[in-house]
């Protein structure tokens, strides 16, 4: 439905020859791809191949060994600390478990970025917060603490917080992990809705095939043993005609013939 | 009633090793060892083939495949084919499953034996690394304090007030109890000793000087290391595990300013105040004991106490409290921020925060005492 929307913009995020390592242990080397404005881009690959680590490099939580990430052509890692802090306000991140601040209510969680970075008064912050929570289906939960919520609700509240400053880019770390199929689907629909209505660029770390095929316009496939990217492109195209058998096999759940197997969402 | 498990291995004329299994192979009952079969396989002239017969086999659970996997692995190592077609189909499938993936050669870890010298060396290197971490954290905190003074640090005033309440007001009961009792203990000891010389009234000096200059700062700081320093490490460590600190950083908020600074400032402000309060309670405890045990009036005792105290003693004690407070807060916050990302790591961070806090208190107490004596304060 939203496919015609996708992938017409210029490069919004460019990952350029990025190498990531923990100490001497290289996780991934020479990652090179770009995410176009307004598309849903998937970072996929098997467990432990470094998907979440890549996300941490893209949002400034871990510095790369070499290479760079560019936002709209502006270098992120070669910028000054000040510029980097500024750049961070242009994106929102939804962490795997929501990562809500446990000592604050939902309203305080969502309201904090607003109070820190906008000149809004208390009443306005309250209104914006209520609206953001309503967007993710949590209207009325303002005074709840994160520990009082289910896993799916925490994720949605985390999304409300990530969206608080109307970011140009939203990052999702395993949005459907730990959710039941129905909640996972609702979250996927919410992601598409946000992209379509706000034009947000969305980067999703995921290994859920159903979700990858539903929302992904483009994707990069990381491999843990090759320690680099194996393919970049539309996930369906990769499944059907990637020259690399490892990519076809992953995207068709290990069935030998990538063409034949249904994933139920085609 | 389970039939006893039985294993019989015999080699026939063609060099085929026949293994007959019978009885119930259950974990709950003793099963025969497979050592004899393994010895055959390892010894000179291994069998041409192994055939497993299971005609008399009764019930079985994990005990059976465990034994058979050992045999099959040894046989595979010796290059001897094994025929297990006579096993129950379920057991065959489980065996296939267990043997389907080769053991990863590099996965198994040998327990590393280190010599004593190496262990001591590594421990020293770790201590040195911890010292470096602590010193650089102190530097980061100092930068953050500087930003706060210039009004450029991002933190919430409500967090600071909450931290002050938790470190200050909520610590009053325990500080009251400990200080009062310590004052009483000093007075007891003092009365016993000084009365022998008819110098009972000097108990007032003993209690006041000891409490104000040494005991109140140290005892309050140790209480705060166990109470607040531990809470800082556990709280920040749990936030680290939950990615809450990452969430702050990704939003462009400096977690040191936002999380560490309010805690640090709260403890640095509150510890001197608590020490002052603790000194007062200690002197009060001493007064109580002295009035009961000595033949002095309240006014006499208070006058003697006031005489013994100079402003320098008071300020000296407060300065100590300031130093201890900084150290306890830094130790707690540093361990919390450096916490690993598991539940166990939070516990370790908390333990280390308390131990490090107490060690730092005592070491700096010794240094400060020497400095005070040298400077004649």
Interface residues (C-beta under 8 A of the other chain):
Chain A: X56 X59 X60 X61 X85 X86 X88 X89 X91 X93 X95 X96 X97 X99 X100 X101 X102 X112 X113 X116 X117 X158 X161
Chain B: X154 X156 X238 X239 X242 X243 X244 X246 X247 X248 X249 X250 X251 X252 X253 X254
